[in-house]
Structure formats: C-alpha cells, structure tokens
Amino acid sequence: MRPDLTDRDDVRFLVEAFYRRAFLDPLIGPIFTDIARMDLQHHLPIMCDFWETVLFQAGLYRRNALQLHVALNAKFPLRQEHFRRWLHLWTATVDEHFAGEKAELAKTQANRIAGSIHRRIQGRSGSDFETLRQREEG
C-alpha cells in the first residue's frame, strides 16, 4: 500500500523522483538540461514551494510559472507532445510512490497546469473551457 502525500518531505521526494526521470527522458530531458540548463539543486526548493502550495495551500510559491515557460518557449517551441510527456512522467511518478487524495490532486492539478500553460504560450486562453466556448460559438 502506497502512502498519500502528507508534507514537504513527501513533496520533495516526489519532485526529485520526477526530475530524475524527466532529465533522462529523450523527448523532454534535453529541454531541461540543454535549453533551460536547469540547475536542479537551485530549482528543487522552488518546485517544492510550488507543489506544496498547490497541494497544501502553503502560500510559498511567489513566482510566475507562466512567464518562465513563455521565456523557455521563446528559446525552444514547446509543443503539445512535450506537455503530454511531462504529464505522463509526472503521473507515473506519483502513481509509483503515492496513492490517496493528495496524490490524485497532484495529478489533477498537473493536468490543469500543463493544459493552461500550453494554451497560454500559444496565445490562447488558459481556461479548460476554451474549447467548449469555441464549439458553442461555431
């Protein structure tokens, strides 16, 4: 039986496990290592702040995640396949180590965040309901 996410230590474990997997991935790994040149030791506490805020309303993350992705997209176009792979790796990492309400929230929120950022860097609305409005109007 896998435990649920309960605190920052769990978040740190999850985020570290995810990035170990993501850095080695042939599709998105080079984006992290070669394009963004991510320093994981520097980035890890920031991402823990982000996910602790998302999962536990900790109020620790004060950056603009969208702006960081807009800047990255200017260097290297981020496509739907990149977001899909990120989400697949995140979900697999959550499922491998955790189960429960917060684990499900981590996957749900990741799906929402990935979709919103992808839509926004394309100059569209970040809303999940964008496609519903387009169908209703068309």
C-alpha positions in Angstrom: 0.0 0.0 0.0 1.4 3.4 -1.0 1.1 6.3 1.3 -0.5 9.6 0.4 1.4 12.9 0.1 1.3 14.5 3.6 4.0 17.1 3.9 7.0 18.9 2.3 9.3 15.8 2.7 6.8 13.8 0.5 6.7 16.7 -2.0 10.5 16.8 -2.1 10.7 13.1 -2.7 8.1 13.2 -5.5 9.7 16.2 -7.2 13.2 14.7 -7.0 11.9 11.4 -8.4 10.1 13.2 -11.2 13.1 15.2 -12.3 15.5 12.2 -12.2 13.1 10.6 -14.6 12.4 13.8 -16.7 16.1 14.6 -17.1 16.8 11.2 -18.6 13.8 11.3 -21.0 14.8 11.5 -24.6 12.0 13.9 -25.5 11.9 16.4 -22.7 15.2 15.8 -20.9 17.2 17.9 -23.4 14.7 20.8 -22.8 15.6 20.8 -19.1 19.3 20.1 -19.5 20.4 21.8 -22.8 17.8 24.5 -23.4 16.8 25.6 -19.9 20.1 24.5 -18.4 18.3 23.7 -15.2 20.3 23.6 -12.0 18.3 21.0 -10.1 19.8 21.9 -6.7 18.7 25.5 -7.2 15.4 24.6 -8.8 14.3 21.9 -6.4 13.3 24.1 -3.5 11.4 26.4 -5.8 9.4 23.4 -7.2 8.8 22.1 -3.7 7.4 25.5 -2.8 5.2 25.3 -5.9 3.8 21.8 -5.3 3.5 22.4 -1.5 1.4 25.5 -2.4 -0.7 23.6 -4.9 -1.3 20.6 -2.7 -1.4 22.1 0.8 -2.2 25.8 0.2 1.2 26.6 1.8 1.5 30.0 0.1 5.2 29.6 -0.5 5.4 29.9 -4.3 5.5 33.6 -5.4 6.9 33.3 -8.9 5.2 33.5 -12.3 5.3 29.9 -13.7 3.7 31.1 -17.0 6.3 33.7 -17.6 9.1 31.2 -17.1 7.5 28.9 -19.7 7.0 31.8 -22.1 10.7 32.6 -21.9 11.6 29.0 -22.4 9.2 28.7 -25.4 10.9 31.7 -27.0 14.2 29.7 -27.0 12.6 26.4 -27.9 9.0 25.9 -29.0 7.2 23.8 -26.5 4.7 21.6 -28.3 1.7 19.5 -27.1 3.9 16.4 -27.2 6.3 17.9 -24.6 3.4 18.7 -22.3 1.9 15.3 -22.8 5.3 13.6 -21.9 5.8 15.9 -18.9 2.3 14.9 -17.7 2.9 11.2 -18.4 6.1 11.2 -16.4 4.6 13.2 -13.5 1.6 10.9 -13.3 3.7 7.8 -13.5 6.0 9.1 -10.7 3.0 10.0 -8.5 1.4 6.6 -9.1 4.7 4.7 -8.4 5.2 6.2 -5.0 1.9 7.6 -3.6 -1.8 7.0 -3.5 -4.7 8.9 -1.9 -6.5 12.2 -2.1 -3.4 14.4 -2.3 -1.8 12.1 -4.9 -4.9 12.4 -7.0 -4.9 16.2 -6.6 -1.2 16.3 -7.7 -2.2 14.5 -10.9 -5.4 16.6 -11.5 -3.6 19.9 -10.9 -0.6 18.8 -13.1 -3.1 18.1 -15.9 -4.7 21.5 -15.5 -1.4 23.4 -15.2 0.1 21.7 -18.3 -3.0 22.4 -20.3 -3.3 26.0 -19.2 0.4 26.8 -19.8 0.4 25.2 -23.2 -2.7 27.1 -24.2 -1.3 30.4 -22.9 2.1 30.1 -24.7 0.1 29.6 -27.9 -1.6 33.0 -27.2 -4.9 31.4 -26.3 -7.0 31.4 -23.1 -5.7 29.4 -20.2 -9.2 28.2 -19.5 -10.1 24.5 -19.7 -13.4 25.7 -21.1 -12.0 27.4 -24.1 -12.9 24.5 -26.4 -16.4 24.4 -25.1 -16.9 28.1 -26.0 -15.5 27.6 -29.4 -17.8 24.7 -30.2 -20.8 26.6 -28.8 -20.0 29.6 -31.0 -19.2 27.6 -34.1 
